[in-house]
Every structure is written in C-alpha cells, then in structure tokens.
Amino acid sequence: MIPVYEPFLKGNEVKYVIDCFKKNWLSAFGEYNYKLEESFASYCGVKYGISVTSGTAALHLAVAALKIGKGDEVIVPDFTMIAPALAAAYQGAKPVFVDADPKTWTIDVQKIEEKITKKTRAIIPVHIYGHPCDMDPIMKLAEKYNLYVIEDAAEAHGALYNGKKIGSFGNMSAFSFYTNKVITTGEGGIVVTNDKKLADRVEWLRNFCFDEERRYFHEEIGFKYPLTNLQAAIGVAQMEYIEEIIKRKREIAYTYNELLGKIPGIVLPYEAKNVRNIYWMYSILIEDDFGISRDRLKELLYKKGIETRFFFTGLHKQPPFKTEGSFPVSENLEKTGIYLPCSPNITQEQLEFVSTSIKGVYDKK
Ligand SMILES: Cc1ncc(COP(=O)(O)O)c(C=O)c1O
C-alpha cells in the first residue's frame, strides 16, 4: 500500500532522544524544549514560541489567553478540520462559519464582514492544506472591528504570504507537530507570538496557572498541555532540515501537476501569485468531466494499493455545531476533494504509478 502520508525522519532524531534519556530530561523541563521553541519562533520570524501537546491545545490556549469565552463569537472557516471550532467551544464561545474561497479553499475574505456582530472577538483563519489565507484583507477587517486574529497554521509550516512566513501575521498562531505534519514530534504543537504579555500568559496557562510565590495557588483555570523533552528532541532534529522537507513537498506537487494536469475533470491545487504554497497534502478535485465519481475512484485506487483520503466535512454539518446557512463552496469541496499519497519519501516511480492509475481509471470509463 502506498500510504497517504508517513513520517519522514532522517536526521538526528534518535541521537537527541537518547540524549534526553541520558540527561533525565523526561518532562517539559530540559534544553530541547527551549531549543524547539526558539528555533521554531525564529523560523517563523516571531519572538516567542510556547510548545504544547498538540495543535488543538495551541489553539485552545490562544483562545483562553485572549479571555474569549461565554457570549463571544469567533469567526472560523467552514471548510477546515474541526480543531479551531473546538478551541472556541472549549472556552464557551460560539464558532461562526464562513464559506471557502473556490480557488484557494481557505476562508473567503469577501464573506467575513457579513458574519461580524457585536459579539465577535476573533477571527481564526486556517491555511488549508498549506495554502496561505489572504492575510492583508483579514488583518484590515480585524483592525476595523477591533478583533484578534489567531492563525491556524497547523497545515502550513513555512508557507509564505507576500514573502513573509505565515504564523507572523496574527496576534498569535498555532501549529501542529502531529505525525503527518510538515515537521513532527509525534503528537505536539506550538503557539507563536510577538506579544510578550500573551506569550507569558500562554506559558502560565499551559501549566496549571501556578502562582510564582504560592505554588499551589491558582488565580485562573489552567491547563496541563506541556510537550515533553523527548518529543521536543524529535522536533529540534526536524527543524534542522525543514526547508528540505518543504522543497520536496513542492517537487511532489509539481510532479503530480505535470502528470495529472491534462486529465479532464481534475482540478489541481492552486498557488496564488503572492504566496508559497507548501502543499502539505497534495489535494485535487474530481469533477463531472472525469466521468467517474470521486468515491468510485477512491475504491479503484485502493484496489491498486493506493491509499487516498477525502476532504473535510464542513463544520456547519458537524453534529456539535449544526448551523443553517449557505456554504456551497465548502459543500462542493467535501463532495469532490481527495488527497493523494505525498510523503516526502515517496519515489518518482510511485508518483508515476498513482498518476497513471488515475489516468487509467479515466481512460477505461
Ligand atoms: C487545520 C488544523 N488545525 C488544527 C489541527 C489540530 O492539530 P493536532 O492534531 O496536533 O491537535 C489540525 C490537525 O490535523 C488541522 O489540520
């Protein structure tokens, strides 16, 4: 089976993990944690990084740090993995959904303003599948309505918008280091920010809000979200070659684009002129002209030993968040989208096999 994704570990990961054991750095306290926080923040071009147990925890702490809660609304794209909506809901706030842009599949910036109310406190733009959101209009709206921006960059490490790293635009940004992400720590994540006060607050919330003078006294409801050094050690090793991973992800995308580009009914992933898409997952749409449904294509590829995965289901349809409204782009993405194997270590032969298998399905219909 050619998997959709497998972790790519080829550097100092084992060496650094063994070093943790030798030094007894098993919890969050130890050098690798600080090194990961520093190197990742500096890679994003921001001052502070606070490592946590997951991308979801990073989003949750960002929402909590801004004191967003009951009675507040947070704008979230409809087409996304569920975590940003959960982060708002964990704090008692209501996620309000905005449809996707038909080209980039990220939040449609034309449709944000109509969803802003007196209760809106923040926007969480999500850089879907590695393509940056259109950050300039988002930041302008945030300024106009006095809203916070928390970038959900879980899928887009190293992506660029107008030459600047995503993760450096919002008040805070959240990244995931889950196994299938651009770099991994197994499970893990990080909050990055330029705001010292917010960074200190996230760090405090991350570990039970311990009081500096009276340790077991807690001024607020805190959390227990620290990344261990064993995990951070893997991340430090991954940071040593993150650009190589991104280069490979882009090569994979170019190769697929070349091999699949002329097949009718296939819509390739987009890259706006002012961005660097890092193509976290190589994603395509299967439209009517292809002649065979996306679901049937998945079955036929599976029989050939090729694993694929469907796109997200819109958040307005998720049972905890059921919402009336019109989300035509998100619904079309859910119906037609599929992602193809794209681990950094996929071979040229495998890329050709996947592509010729798809072409074969089209030719035989
Ligand atoms: C857009 C988005 N946000 C947040 C997350 C949550 O990250 P984690 O799985 O590390 O909690 C994911 C994970 O897949 C994601 O795709």
The ligand as an SDF file (V2000), in Angstrom:
LIG
                    3D

 16 16  0  0  0  0  0  0  0  0999 V2000
   -6.2810   22.9330   10.3440 C   0  0  0  0  0  0  0  0  0  0  0  0
   -5.9330   22.1470   11.5640 C   0  0  0  0  0  0  0  0  0  0  0  0
   -5.9910   22.7600   12.7570 N   0  0  0  0  0  0  0  0  0  0  0  0
   -5.6690   22.1270   13.8920 C   0  0  0  0  0  0  0  0  0  0  0  0
   -5.2920   20.8070   13.8740 C   0  0  0  0  0  0  0  0  0  0  0  0
   -5.0450   20.1330   15.1810 C   0  0  0  0  0  0  0  0  0  0  0  0
   -3.7510   19.6730   15.3340 O   0  0  0  0  0  0  0  0  0  0  0  0
   -3.4730   18.4370   16.3240 P   0  0  0  0  0  0  0  0  0  0  0  0
   -3.9150   17.1950   15.6020 O   0  0  0  0  0  0  0  0  0  0  0  0
   -1.9980   18.4820   16.5460 O   0  0  0  0  0  0  0  0  0  0  0  0
   -4.2550   18.6860   17.5620 O   0  0  0  0  0  0  0  0  0  0  0  0
   -5.1940   20.1250   12.6690 C   0  0  0  0  0  0  0  0  0  0  0  0
   -4.7650   18.7340   12.6720 C   0  0  0  0  0  0  0  0  0  0  0  0
   -4.8770   17.9140   11.8830 O   0  0  0  0  0  0  0  0  0  0  0  0
   -5.5330   20.8030   11.4740 C   0  0  0  0  0  0  0  0  0  0  0  0
   -5.4870   20.1960   10.2970 O   0  0  0  0  0  0  0  0  0  0  0  0
  1  2  1  0
  2  3  1  0
  2 15  2  0
  3  4  2  0
  4  5  1  0
  5  6  1  0
  5 12  2  0
  6  7  1  0
  7  8  1  0
  8  9  2  0
  8 10  1  0
  8 11  1  0
 12 13  1  0
 12 15  1  0
 13 14  2  0
 15 16  1  0
M  END
$$$$
